[in-house]
Amino acid sequence: MTPEAKISALTTELRDTREAAADMIVTVISATATTPEYREAVAAAYDSIANGHLRSRVTAVLCRLVAERLRAG
């Protein structure tokens, strides 16, 4: 496998892992956040983390995905 192909494969795997993690988090939150208002409060908390509070760049990406998915319902 060429270096470019390896990078491409790793990039795809990283994206897929990030998407799976966001889905898992949203599933757990959805089981406990039973009202739209509570889901919005949790999404806002994840947005706050993504915007620089208590996070790394990697955490921010995941928090934004979770917040988007919670709002999408």
Secondary structure as GFF3:
##gff-version 3
##sequence-region A 1 73
A	DSSP	alpha_helix	3	32	.	.	.	ID=ss1
A	DSSP	alpha_helix	36	50	.	.	.	ID=ss2
A	DSSP	alpha_helix	57	72	.	.	.	ID=ss3
###
